[in-house]
């Protein structure tokens, strides 16, 4: 009985996550290059700390490099295929994204107004 309830809860959570991920929403205009650089530095530091005095085989480093290249490739493909809407005051209504969060109070701006998001 408990396993059936756990499966039902799991399916509901996955359904909620998929539904939320497929809805268009506002994107921040700020660049995330700084965040990527900070995470890369932390990753290098933590990798060096984890390795410590251990000897790491060349094949392990090769697999690590291959996985990083594969991840970068998949990220580049996703970046090229994801469409980001940028609202402008002159954009026709037919081209605007179907987003309920973009109310008339935003008046076609690409970033939300200050009173809406504090």
C-alpha positions in Angstrom: 0.0 0.0 0.0 2.8 2.4 0.9 4.7 1.8 -2.3 1.6 2.6 -4.3 1.1 5.9 -2.4 4.8 6.7 -2.8 4.6 6.1 -6.6 1.5 8.3 -6.9 3.2 11.1 -5.0 6.3 10.8 -7.1 4.3 10.9 -10.3 2.4 14.0 -9.1 5.7 15.8 -8.2 7.2 14.9 -11.6 4.1 16.1 -13.3 4.2 19.4 -11.5 7.9 19.9 -12.3 7.3 19.1 -16.0 4.3 21.4 -16.2 6.2 24.3 -14.5 9.3 23.8 -16.7 7.2 24.0 -19.9 5.5 27.3 -19.1 7.0 30.4 -20.5 8.2 32.9 -17.8 10.2 36.0 -17.4 14.0 35.7 -17.9 16.5 37.9 -16.2 18.4 40.2 -18.6 21.6 39.9 -16.6 24.5 37.8 -17.9 25.3 34.6 -16.0 29.0 34.5 -17.2 30.2 35.6 -13.8 28.2 32.8 -12.1 29.7 30.2 -14.5 33.2 31.5 -13.8 32.7 31.3 -10.0 31.3 27.8 -10.2 34.2 26.7 -12.4 36.8 28.0 -9.9 35.0 26.2 -7.0 34.9 23.1 -9.1 38.6 23.2 -9.8 39.4 23.9 -6.2 37.2 21.1 -4.9 38.5 18.6 -7.4 42.1 19.4 -6.3 41.1 19.0 -2.7 39.3 15.7 -3.4 42.3 14.3 -5.3 44.8 15.4 -2.7 47.8 13.1 -2.7 46.1 10.3 -4.7 47.4 9.3 -8.0 44.8 9.8 -10.7 45.1 7.6 -13.9 45.3 9.4 -17.2 42.2 7.5 -18.4 40.1 9.0 -15.6 41.3 12.5 -16.6 40.5 11.7 -20.2 37.0 10.6 -19.3 36.5 13.7 -17.2 37.6 15.9 -20.1 35.4 14.0 -22.6 32.4 14.4 -20.3 33.0 18.1 -19.9 33.3 18.5 -23.7 30.1 16.5 -24.2 28.3 18.6 -21.6 29.5 21.8 -23.3 28.3 20.5 -26.7 24.9 19.6 -25.4 24.7 23.0 -23.7 25.6 24.8 -27.0 22.9 22.8 -28.8 20.3 23.7 -26.2 21.4 27.4 -26.3 21.0 27.4 -30.0 17.5 25.9 -30.0 15.8 27.6 -27.0 13.8 30.6 -27.9 13.9 33.6 -25.6 11.1 36.2 -26.0 12.0 39.8 -25.6 9.1 42.1 -25.4 9.3 45.5 -26.9 6.6 48.2 -27.0 6.2 47.8 -30.8 5.9 44.0 -30.8 2.7 42.8 -32.4 0.3 41.0 -30.0 0.4 37.9 -32.2 4.2 37.6 -31.5 4.0 38.0 -27.7 4.5 34.9 -25.5 1.4 33.4 -23.9 2.5 34.3 -20.4 0.0 35.2 -17.7 2.8 36.7 -15.6 3.2 39.5 -18.1 0.2 41.6 -17.2 -0.8 44.9 -18.7 1.1 46.6 -15.8 4.4 45.7 -17.5 3.4 47.7 -20.6 5.5 45.6 -23.0 8.8 46.0 -21.2 11.2 43.1 -21.3 12.0 43.3 -17.6 9.3 43.5 -14.9 8.6 46.8 -13.3 10.0 47.5 -9.9 6.7 47.4 -7.9 5.9 43.9 -9.3 9.1 42.2 -8.1 10.6 43.5 -4.9 
